[in-house]
Amino acid sequence: MTAPQGFEVATDSLRTEATVWDQESAQMGKLATKVDGVRFNRLEAGVFQLIVTPYEEVVNQVQGRCKEAVDRMKEISTTLRQVAKTYDEEERNGIHRLTNLR
């Protein structure tokens, strides 16, 4: 006895979604790296000296949130794959138990 078709589609969809989260995590990692390109120092700021410190804080926050997003997105991906694996295992175990009832 094999798993019903609809069930396989559901776990395949979970794995597909996990791949999307992995891809988006990689994009956030690239973004975190690119944020460094918008930094400037006091010399570059010229007459806008007053905004250098607050601007730097904003850049640091954006970069920090991007890096945090990378980790959280990887966690989501891992969780989706684990859920799919658990569903598959539970289905196999359930089918095995039903087969042994005969």
N, CA, C and O atoms as CSV, one atom per row, in Angstrom:
chain,resi,resn,atom,element,x,y,z
A,1,MET,N,N,0.848,-1.170,0.000
A,1,MET,CA,C,0.000,0.000,0.000
A,1,MET,C,C,0.894,1.234,0.000
A,1,MET,O,O,1.830,1.308,0.797
A,2,THR,N,N,0.636,2.187,-0.856
A,2,THR,CA,C,1.430,3.417,-0.930
A,2,THR,C,C,0.616,4.597,-0.418
A,2,THR,O,O,-0.596,4.510,-0.224
A,3,ALA,N,N,1.318,5.698,-0.206
A,3,ALA,CA,C,0.654,6.908,0.296
A,3,ALA,C,C,-0.284,7.462,-0.771
A,3,ALA,O,O,0.018,7.376,-1.961
A,4,PRO,N,N,-1.418,8.031,-0.360
A,4,PRO,CA,C,-2.335,8.637,-1.309
A,4,PRO,C,C,-1.654,9.782,-2.069
A,4,PRO,O,O,-0.792,10.470,-1.522
A,5,GLN,N,N,-2.044,9.977,-3.321
A,5,GLN,CA,C,-1.423,10.991,-4.174
A,5,GLN,C,C,-1.479,12.384,-3.553
A,5,GLN,O,O,-0.477,13.099,-3.569
A,6,GLY,N,N,-2.605,12.779,-3.016
A,6,GLY,CA,C,-2.754,14.104,-2.426
A,6,GLY,C,C,-1.768,14.359,-1.304
A,6,GLY,O,O,-1.304,15.484,-1.118
A,7,PHE,N,N,-1.456,13.332,-0.570
A,7,PHE,CA,C,-0.523,13.449,0.541
A,7,PHE,C,C,0.876,13.771,0.040
A,7,PHE,O,O,1.549,14.638,0.597
A,8,GLU,N,N,1.321,13.077,-1.013
A,8,GLU,CA,C,2.646,13.320,-1.577
A,8,GLU,C,C,2.747,14.744,-2.117
A,8,GLU,O,O,3.781,15.397,-1.978
A,9,VAL,N,N,1.684,15.211,-2.722
A,9,VAL,CA,C,1.671,16.577,-3.251
A,9,VAL,C,C,1.865,17.580,-2.119
A,9,VAL,O,O,2.595,18.558,-2.279
A,10,ALA,N,N,1.222,17.350,-0.984
A,10,ALA,CA,C,1.333,18.265,0.156
A,10,ALA,C,C,2.762,18.316,0.687
A,10,ALA,O,O,3.276,19.403,0.951
A,11,THR,N,N,3.403,17.189,0.845
A,11,THR,CA,C,4.771,17.196,1.368
A,11,THR,C,C,5.744,17.739,0.329
A,11,THR,O,O,6.725,18.393,0.682
A,12,ASP,N,N,5.487,17.476,-0.935
A,12,ASP,CA,C,6.322,18.068,-1.992
A,12,ASP,C,C,6.183,19.583,-1.982
A,12,ASP,O,O,7.162,20.298,-2.196
A,13,SER,N,N,4.984,20.073,-1.738
A,13,SER,CA,C,4.762,21.523,-1.667
A,13,SER,C,C,5.524,22.129,-0.488
A,13,SER,O,O,6.073,23.226,-0.601
A,14,LEU,N,N,5.558,21.430,0.625
A,14,LEU,CA,C,6.316,21.913,1.777
A,14,LEU,C,C,7.802,22.019,1.439
A,14,LEU,O,O,8.464,22.989,1.808
A,15,ARG,N,N,8.311,21.026,0.746
A,15,ARG,CA,C,9.727,21.052,0.358
A,15,ARG,C,C,10.003,22.162,-0.666
A,15,ARG,O,O,11.052,22.805,-0.625
A,16,THR,N,N,9.067,22.375,-1.570
A,16,THR,CA,C,9.213,23.461,-2.548
A,16,THR,C,C,9.238,24.805,-1.836
A,16,THR,O,O,10.059,25.664,-2.157
A,17,GLU,N,N,8.350,24.989,-0.880
A,17,GLU,CA,C,8.330,26.230,-0.112
A,17,GLU,C,C,9.629,26.408,0.674
A,17,GLU,O,O,10.132,27.525,0.797
A,18,ALA,N,N,10.167,25.322,1.198
A,18,ALA,CA,C,11.432,25.393,1.930
A,18,ALA,C,C,12.546,25.904,1.018
A,18,ALA,O,O,13.396,26.685,1.445
A,19,THR,N,N,12.538,25.465,-0.221
A,19,THR,CA,C,13.539,25.926,-1.187
A,19,THR,C,C,13.388,27.419,-1.455
A,19,THR,O,O,14.382,28.133,-1.587
A,20,VAL,N,N,12.151,27.888,-1.535
A,20,VAL,CA,C,11.905,29.323,-1.728
A,20,VAL,C,C,12.479,30.116,-0.554
A,20,VAL,O,O,13.119,31.149,-0.752
A,21,TRP,N,N,12.251,29.636,0.656
A,21,TRP,CA,C,12.788,30.325,1.834
A,21,TRP,C,C,14.315,30.332,1.813
A,21,TRP,O,O,14.930,31.320,2.215
A,22,ASP,N,N,14.932,29.248,1.351
A,22,ASP,CA,C,16.391,29.209,1.224
A,22,ASP,C,C,16.875,30.262,0.233
A,22,ASP,O,O,17.854,30.963,0.490
A,23,GLN,N,N,16.187,30.369,-0.894
A,23,GLN,CA,C,16.573,31.345,-1.915
A,23,GLN,C,C,16.421,32.772,-1.395
A,23,GLN,O,O,17.283,33.621,-1.623
A,24,GLU,N,N,15.332,33.024,-0.705
A,24,GLU,CA,C,15.108,34.366,-0.163
A,24,GLU,C,C,16.118,34.691,0.938
A,24,GLU,O,O,16.533,35.841,1.083
A,25,SER,N,N,16.508,33.692,1.704
A,25,SER,CA,C,17.527,33.877,2.727
A,25,SER,C,C,18.847,34.306,2.082
A,25,SER,O,O,19.528,35.201,2.582
A,26,ALA,N,N,19.196,33.669,0.987
A,26,ALA,CA,C,20.422,34.034,0.270
A,26,ALA,C,C,20.345,35.473,-0.237
A,26,ALA,O,O,21.334,36.205,-0.196
A,27,GLN,N,N,19.173,35.873,-0.714
A,27,GLN,CA,C,19.001,37.251,-1.191
A,27,GLN,C,C,19.167,38.255,-0.044
A,27,GLN,O,O,19.773,39.311,-0.223
A,28,MET,N,N,18.636,37.929,1.110
A,28,MET,CA,C,18.788,38.818,2.267
A,28,MET,C,C,20.256,38.906,2.679
A,28,MET,O,O,20.720,39.963,3.108
A,29,GLY,N,N,20.981,37.809,2.551
A,29,GLY,CA,C,22.412,37.825,2.851
A,29,GLY,C,C,23.161,38.767,1.918
A,29,GLY,O,O,24.056,39.495,2.347
A,30,LYS,N,N,22.790,38.750,0.637
A,30,LYS,CA,C,23.414,39.665,-0.321
A,30,LYS,C,C,23.074,41.111,0.016
A,30,LYS,O,O,23.919,42.001,-0.081
A,31,LEU,N,N,21.833,41.328,0.411
A,31,LEU,CA,C,21.402,42.674,0.775
A,31,LEU,C,C,22.173,43.185,1.992
A,31,LEU,O,O,22.573,44.348,2.037
A,32,ALA,N,N,22.376,42.316,2.968
A,32,ALA,CA,C,23.124,42.708,4.167
A,32,ALA,C,C,24.537,43.154,3.798
A,32,ALA,O,O,25.073,44.086,4.397
A,33,THR,N,N,25.128,42.499,2.830
A,33,THR,CA,C,26.464,42.866,2.374
A,33,THR,C,C,26.442,44.198,1.620
A,33,THR,O,O,27.344,45.021,1.778
A,34,LYS,N,N,25.421,44.401,0.811
A,34,LYS,CA,C,25.330,45.630,0.021
A,34,LYS,C,C,25.077,46.868,0.870
A,34,LYS,O,O,25.409,47.979,0.457
A,35,VAL,N,N,24.501,46.694,2.038
A,35,VAL,CA,C,24.205,47.832,2.911
A,35,VAL,C,C,25.484,48.589,3.258
A,35,VAL,O,O,25.449,49.807,3.436
A,36,ASP,N,N,26.596,47.894,3.355
A,36,ASP,CA,C,27.862,48.570,3.652
A,36,ASP,C,C,28.190,49.640,2.616
A,36,ASP,O,O,28.889,50.606,2.920
A,37,GLY,N,N,27.693,49.472,1.406
A,37,GLY,CA,C,27.971,50.423,0.344
A,37,GLY,C,C,27.309,51.777,0.521
A,37,GLY,O,O,27.675,52.727,-0.171
A,38,VAL,N,N,26.345,51.895,1.427
A,38,VAL,CA,C,25.673,53.194,1.633
A,38,VAL,C,C,26.223,53.949,2.836
A,38,VAL,O,O,25.711,55.009,3.195
A,39,ARG,N,N,27.252,53.410,3.449
A,39,ARG,CA,C,27.874,54.110,4.584
A,39,ARG,C,C,28.720,55.273,4.065
A,39,ARG,O,O,29.226,55.237,2.943
A,40,PHE,N,N,28.863,56.295,4.893
A,40,PHE,CA,C,29.806,57.369,4.582
A,40,PHE,C,C,30.387,57.896,5.882
A,40,PHE,O,O,29.800,57.727,6.951
A,41,ASN,N,N,31.542,58.533,5.780
A,41,ASN,CA,C,32.203,59.040,6.983
A,41,ASN,C,C,31.972,60.544,7.105
A,41,ASN,O,O,31.321,61.155,6.258
A,42,ARG,N,N,32.509,61.122,8.156
A,42,ARG,CA,C,32.293,62.546,8.416
A,42,ARG,C,C,32.882,63.429,7.316
A,42,ARG,O,O,32.308,64.466,6.982
A,43,LEU,N,N,33.991,63.038,6.766
A,43,LEU,CA,C,34.594,63.818,5.685
A,43,LEU,C,C,33.658,63.843,4.470
A,43,LEU,O,O,33.457,64.885,3.846
A,44,GLU,N,N,33.095,62.681,4.151
A,44,GLU,CA,C,32.167,62.592,3.013
A,44,GLU,C,C,30.867,63.353,3.293
A,44,GLU,O,O,30.227,63.850,2.366
A,45,ALA,N,N,30.485,63.441,4.541
A,45,ALA,CA,C,29.231,64.097,4.903
A,45,ALA,C,C,29.284,65.605,4.683
A,45,ALA,O,O,28.255,66.241,4.455
A,46,GLY,N,N,30.476,66.170,4.750
A,46,GLY,CA,C,30.616,67.612,4.526
A,46,GLY,C,C,29.780,68.418,5.507
A,46,GLY,O,O,29.941,68.288,6.720
A,47,VAL,N,N,28.889,69.247,4.984
A,47,VAL,CA,C,28.075,70.125,5.833
A,47,VAL,C,C,26.982,69.374,6.592
A,47,VAL,O,O,26.304,69.960,7.436
A,48,PHE,N,N,26.807,68.094,6.302
A,48,PHE,CA,C,25.750,67.309,6.947
A,48,PHE,C,C,26.283,66.492,8.128
A,48,PHE,O,O,25.844,65.367,8.363
A,49,GLN,N,N,27.235,67.074,8.867
A,49,GLN,CA,C,27.862,66.391,10.000
A,49,GLN,C,C,26.856,65.900,11.032
A,49,GLN,O,O,27.055,64.853,11.646
A,50,LEU,N,N,25.792,66.642,11.221
A,50,LEU,CA,C,24.821,66.294,12.259
A,50,LEU,C,C,24.094,64.986,11.996
A,50,LEU,O,O,23.612,64.351,12.935
A,51,ILE,N,N,24.007,64.577,10.757
A,51,ILE,CA,C,23.254,63.350,10.468
A,51,ILE,C,C,24.118,62.098,10.403
A,51,ILE,O,O,23.591,60.994,10.260
A,52,VAL,N,N,25.435,62.249,10.505
A,52,VAL,CA,C,26.319,61.085,10.347
A,52,VAL,C,C,26.006,60.002,11.374
A,52,VAL,O,O,25.828,58.841,11.006
A,53,THR,N,N,25.938,60.354,12.634
A,53,THR,CA,C,25.700,59.350,13.683
A,53,THR,C,C,24.316,58.709,13.557
A,53,THR,O,O,24.225,57.482,13.574
A,54,PRO,N,N,23.235,59.487,13.433
A,54,PRO,CA,C,21.923,58.842,13.259
A,54,PRO,C,C,21.848,57.999,11.983
A,54,PRO,O,O,21.235,56.932,11.973
A,55,TYR,N,N,22.469,58.482,10.921
A,55,TYR,CA,C,22.475,57.735,9.657
A,55,TYR,C,C,23.198,56.407,9.835
A,55,TYR,O,O,22.735,55.371,9.358
A,56,GLU,N,N,24.322,56.442,10.515
A,56,GLU,CA,C,25.091,55.215,10.765
A,56,GLU,C,C,24.267,54.222,11.591
A,56,GLU,O,O,24.320,53.015,11.356
A,57,GLU,N,N,23.514,54.735,12.549
A,57,GLU,CA,C,22.650,53.868,13.362
A,57,GLU,C,C,21.576,53.197,12.501
A,57,GLU,O,O,21.275,52.016,12.677
A,58,VAL,N,N,21.011,53.954,11.580
A,58,VAL,CA,C,20.002,53.386,10.676
A,58,VAL,C,C,20.625,52.301,9.802
A,58,VAL,O,O,20.047,51.227,9.639
A,59,VAL,N,N,21.780,52.572,9.250
A,59,VAL,CA,C,22.470,51.587,8.406
A,59,VAL,C,C,22.762,50.324,9.215
A,59,VAL,O,O,22.565,49.210,8.728
A,60,ASN,N,N,23.230,50.499,10.445
A,60,ASN,CA,C,23.518,49.342,11.306
A,60,ASN,C,C,22.251,48.535,11.585
A,60,ASN,O,O,22.284,47.304,11.584
A,61,GLN,N,N,21.142,49.221,11.821
A,61,GLN,CA,C,19.874,48.524,12.075
A,61,GLN,C,C,19.413,47.745,10.837
A,61,GLN,O,O,18.995,46.592,10.939
A,62,VAL,N,N,19.493,48.382,9.681
A,62,VAL,CA,C,19.079,47.702,8.450
A,62,VAL,C,C,19.938,46.459,8.225
A,62,VAL,O,O,19.423,45.384,7.918
A,63,GLN,N,N,21.239,46.617,8.379
A,63,GLN,CA,C,22.134,45.482,8.190
A,63,GLN,C,C,21.857,44.385,9.222
A,63,GLN,O,O,21.846,43.199,8.891
A,64,GLY,N,N,21.638,44.787,10.456
A,64,GLY,CA,C,21.345,43.812,11.507
A,64,GLY,C,C,20.067,43.035,11.239
A,64,GLY,O,O,20.022,41.819,11.429
A,65,ARG,N,N,19.030,43.735,10.799
A,65,ARG,CA,C,17.754,43.063,10.507
A,65,ARG,C,C,17.894,42.138,9.302
A,65,ARG,O,O,17.280,41.072,9.268
A,66,CYS,N,N,18.687,42.529,8.324
A,66,CYS,CA,C,18.912,41.661,7.166
A,66,CYS,C,C,19.612,40.367,7.588
A,66,CYS,O,O,19.236,39.273,7.166
A,67,LYS,N,N,20.632,40.518,8.426
A,67,LYS,CA,C,21.353,39.333,8.908
A,67,LYS,C,C,20.438,38.448,9.761
A,67,LYS,O,O,20.493,37.221,9.677
A,68,GLU,N,N,19.611,39.075,10.569
A,68,GLU,CA,C,18.655,38.323,11.376
A,68,GLU,C,C,17.662,37.584,10.476
A,68,GLU,O,O,17.304,36.437,10.745
A,69,ALA,N,N,17.226,38.248,9.413
A,69,ALA,CA,C,16.289,37.634,8.468
A,69,ALA,C,C,16.893,36.383,7.824
A,69,ALA,O,O,16.196,35.393,7.605
A,70,VAL,N,N,18.184,36.435,7.527
A,70,VAL,CA,C,18.862,35.266,6.953
A,70,VAL,C,C,18.684,34.067,7.886
A,70,VAL,O,O,18.293,32.985,7.447
A,71,ASP,N,N,18.968,34.263,9.153
A,71,ASP,CA,C,18.860,33.169,10.130
A,71,ASP,C,C,17.420,32.687,10.281
A,71,ASP,O,O,17.168,31.482,10.289
A,72,ARG,N,N,16.477,33.618,10.402
A,72,ARG,CA,C,15.071,33.222,10.591
A,72,ARG,C,C,14.539,32.490,9.356
A,72,ARG,O,O,13.799,31.515,9.486
A,73,MET,N,N,14.908,32.954,8.168
A,73,MET,CA,C,14.436,32.299,6.937
A,73,MET,C,C,15.006,30.885,6.816
A,73,MET,O,O,14.324,29.971,6.351
A,74,LYS,N,N,16.255,30.713,7.236
A,74,LYS,CA,C,16.845,29.367,7.234
A,74,LYS,C,C,16.108,28.465,8.227
A,74,LYS,O,O,15.888,27.285,7.955
A,75,GLU,N,N,15.733,29.022,9.368
A,75,GLU,CA,C,14.971,28.249,10.354
A,75,GLU,C,C,13.618,27.821,9.786
A,75,GLU,O,O,13.183,26.688,9.991
A,76,ILE,N,N,12.959,28.725,9.077
A,76,ILE,CA,C,11.671,28.389,8.459
A,76,ILE,C,C,11.856,27.262,7.456
A,76,ILE,O,O,11.076,26.309,7.431
A,77,SER,N,N,12.882,27.372,6.635
A,77,SER,CA,C,13.161,26.340,5.637
A,77,SER,C,C,13.411,24.979,6.295
A,77,SER,O,O,12.866,23.960,5.871
A,78,THR,N,N,14.228,24.985,7.315
A,78,THR,CA,C,14.533,23.743,8.030
A,78,THR,C,C,13.273,23.149,8.648
A,78,THR,O,O,13.060,21.937,8.594
A,79,THR,N,N,12.453,23.992,9.227
A,79,THR,CA,C,11.210,23.527,9.848
A,79,THR,C,C,10.265,22.931,8.810
A,79,THR,O,O,9.677,21.876,9.048
A,80,LEU,N,N,10.112,23.585,7.675
A,80,LEU,CA,C,9.236,23.050,6.623
A,80,LEU,C,C,9.710,21.671,6.155
A,80,LEU,O,O,8.899,20.768,5.951
A,81,ARG,N,N,11.009,21.516,5.989
A,81,ARG,CA,C,11.543,20.207,5.574
A,81,ARG,C,C,11.320,19.148,6.659
A,81,ARG,O,O,11.004,17.996,6.360
A,82,GLN,N,N,11.487,19.553,7.910
A,82,GLN,CA,C,11.269,18.618,9.014
A,82,GLN,C,C,9.802,18.205,9.098
A,82,GLN,O,O,9.497,17.040,9.351
A,83,VAL,N,N,8.900,19.153,8.889
A,83,VAL,CA,C,7.463,18.845,8.901
A,83,VAL,C,C,7.136,17.857,7.783
A,83,VAL,O,O,6.407,16.889,8.002
A,84,ALA,N,N,7.670,18.098,6.593
A,84,ALA,CA,C,7.427,17.190,5.468
A,84,ALA,C,C,7.969,15.791,5.774
A,84,ALA,O,O,7.318,14.785,5.488
A,85,LYS,N,N,9.150,15.744,6.352
A,85,LYS,CA,C,9.751,14.458,6.713
A,85,LYS,C,C,8.894,13.734,7.752
A,85,LYS,O,O,8.665,12.529,7.650
A,86,THR,N,N,8.426,14.479,8.747
A,86,THR,CA,C,7.575,13.880,9.783
A,86,THR,C,C,6.275,13.359,9.197
A,86,THR,O,O,5.838,12.258,9.530
A,87,TYR,N,N,5.651,14.152,8.317
A,87,TYR,CA,C,4.427,13.688,7.649
A,87,TYR,C,C,4.683,12.392,6.889
A,87,TYR,O,O,3.909,11.440,6.984
A,88,ASP,N,N,5.779,12.371,6.135
A,88,ASP,CA,C,6.106,11.163,5.363
A,88,ASP,C,C,6.314,9.950,6.269
A,88,ASP,O,O,5.815,8.859,5.993
A,89,GLU,N,N,7.054,10.161,7.347
A,89,GLU,CA,C,7.308,9.059,8.283
A,89,GLU,C,C,6.022,8.578,8.948
A,89,GLU,O,O,5.792,7.375,9.074
A,90,GLU,N,N,5.194,9.516,9.369
A,90,GLU,CA,C,3.935,9.151,10.004
A,90,GLU,C,C,3.020,8.401,9.032
A,90,GLU,O,O,2.349,7.442,9.411
A,91,GLU,N,N,3.005,8.846,7.795
A,91,GLU,CA,C,2.181,8.164,6.795
A,91,GLU,C,C,2.688,6.738,6.562
A,91,GLU,O,O,1.903,5.793,6.491
A,92,ARG,N,N,4.013,6.597,6.444
A,92,ARG,CA,C,4.579,5.244,6.258
A,92,ARG,C,C,4.249,4.352,7.452
A,92,ARG,O,O,3.879,3.190,7.289
A,93,ASN,N,N,4.387,4.912,8.653
A,93,ASN,CA,C,4.079,4.131,9.853
A,93,ASN,C,C,2.597,3.776,9.913
A,93,ASN,O,O,2.248,2.658,10.292
A,94,GLY,N,N,1.727,4.705,9.547
A,94,GLY,CA,C,0.288,4.453,9.551
A,94,GLY,C,C,-0.092,3.392,8.540
A,94,GLY,O,O,-0.907,2.519,8.839
A,95,ILE,N,N,0.478,3.450,7.359
A,95,ILE,CA,C,0.198,2.448,6.324
A,95,ILE,C,C,0.706,1.096,6.791
A,95,ILE,O,O,0.033,0.083,6.596
A,96,HIS,N,N,1.873,1.062,7.401
A,96,HIS,CA,C,2.438,-0.192,7.894
A,96,HIS,C,C,1.521,-0.799,8.954
A,96,HIS,O,O,1.265,-2.003,8.944
A,97,ARG,N,N,1.025,0.047,9.875
A,97,ARG,CA,C,0.136,-0.472,10.916
A,97,ARG,C,C,-1.153,-1.025,10.305
A,97,ARG,O,O,-1.638,-2.080,10.714
A,98,LEU,N,N,-1.703,-0.304,9.323
A,98,LEU,CA,C,-2.940,-0.762,8.680
A,98,LEU,C,C,-2.708,-2.062,7.906
A,98,LEU,O,O,-3.570,-2.940,7.895
A,99,THR,N,N,-1.571,-2.181,7.273
A,99,THR,CA,C,-1.257,-3.391,6.524
A,99,THR,C,C,-1.127,-4.578,7.458
A,99,THR,O,O,-1.539,-5.685,7.112
A,100,ASN,N,N,-0.566,-4.365,8.628
A,100,ASN,CA,C,-0.382,-5.444,9.597
A,100,ASN,C,C,-1.691,-5.863,10.282
A,100,ASN,O,O,-1.734,-6.895,10.952
A,101,LEU,N,N,-2.741,-5.077,10.120
A,101,LEU,CA,C,-4.027,-5.444,10.714
A,101,LEU,C,C,-4.714,-6.571,9.949
A,101,LEU,O,O,-5.591,-7.246,10.487
A,102,ARG,N,N,-4.328,-6.765,8.738
A,102,ARG,CA,C,-4.980,-7.797,7.917
A,102,ARG,C,C,-4.577,-9.175,8.309
A,102,ARG,O,O,-5.040,-10.147,7.712
